[in-house]
Amino acid sequence: MRTSPLFMAFLYLSMGVAFTFIAAQAAEESVWNTTTVILAIVATFNIAVAIRLYNLHNKLKQSQKK
């Protein structure tokens, strides 16, 4: 059984939100420490993948209607 792109987009979006929350909690004195920056980068990639998967879901849905 294949996993739908919409489910995977939801998973990546939730991971992105979780990494953003962890990065906000890890910011002690400054936002520019290594841990915070790495977590923010990972969150950015996760959210970008979620957007791409959602767009793929919409394209597949449109192609099935035709």
Secondary structure, DSSP 8 states (H G I E B T S, - for coil): ----HHHHHHHHHHHHHHHHHHHHHH-SS-TTSHHHHHHHHHHHHHHHHHHHHHHHHHHHHHHHH-
